[in-house]
Every structure is written in structure tokens, then in C-alpha cells.
Amino acid sequence: MGSNRLCVPTAGAYWLEPRGCHTFAEARVLTFQPQSDTLLFTPTYHQITAGEDCLPDAVAFQARRGAFITIGPLHPERQYQVTAEKEGYVISHTERHGHFRARKLAELRVRVTDEQGGPLGGVLVSVSGGKDYRRNSLTDEDGRQAFLSLSPGQYFIRPMMKEYEFTPPSKW
């Protein structure tokens, strides 16, 4: 597991083209999720299953410049209070009047599979950690569940289902 950073300076289409080929003894799901202060990406993330085959052109993203909103003119003799909010972000005022700083919160996406690699729905996944965070939720029919708007920190993940034993039984 690791991460690579690359500069995406302007809007346009971008493809990840590996200079070498990485193979794995057993298949692994790799998630690519581009991020930028000013660009929006489509799709927002992309997952591929990597194994013994080399995938030279596996991931492509389209980048476009995000919208900035300006409000005004405002009457100077009136008092105004402007707030901003967006799910999955912490937004705070800056020193400059009318400007905001947005910080994206973390997401934890879980996929539970059986011994053959097939999706396992109906698994109770318990997540705890961060700043007093605790949530229990069932996986969908594809064995997936997402835990959104997480503050920075370590999280403990534990899958549970009658008559099943999970490996590992829990994970930090």
C-alpha cells in the first residue's frame, strides 16, 4: 500500500500510464482518487483489480476547473452573515472577509468478500476511533459500505456475521 503524487496544473483529460509494471501474487483492488484545490475530477475515483497481468492504460480521469461563487454588491450599511457548508467538508472562515477555507474529511470504503472473492452482503461492520466516532452498518448486496465525513485519526474496523469468521478479525 502506498501513494504517489503528481501535479495536475490545468483542466483537461489525464491518463495514468505506468512506466513499469507492478504485478501481485494475488489479486488486489487498487483505488485511484485524484484531488486538487481548484479542479474537479470525473469519475471521482476509480478502482481496478491488479494481479499478474500488467494494466498499461487502466485509469483515466477528466479534470475541470471548479466554480467559484461571488456575491455582491452588498449594501455597506447593512450587517450580513454568510455561512458555507458542504457534506464531507469542514468549512471555516479565513482572515479575509467573505472568504472560506474548505477541508475535505476522510472516507472509509469497505468491501467484504467470501473465500472465493464474491461479495458478502448483510455483514455488520463496526467502525470506531477518531474523535469519539462509533458506527455500525450493514454491507449492501455487493458487500460494500461507506463511512463518510471522518475526522483525521486512527479507526478500528471489525466485520461481524453469524456463522462466519473473518480474517483478519479486526483491523486498525
Buried (B, 14 or more C-beta within 10 A) or exposed (E): EEEEEEEBEEBEEBEBEEEEEEEEEEEEEBEBBBEBEEBBBEEEBBEBEBEEEEBEEBBBBEBEEEEEEEEEEEEEEEEEEEEEEEEEBEEEEEEEEEEBEEEEBBEBEBBBBEEEEEBBBEBBBBBBBBEEBEBEBEBBEEBBBEBEEBBEEEBBBBBEBEEEEBEEEEEE
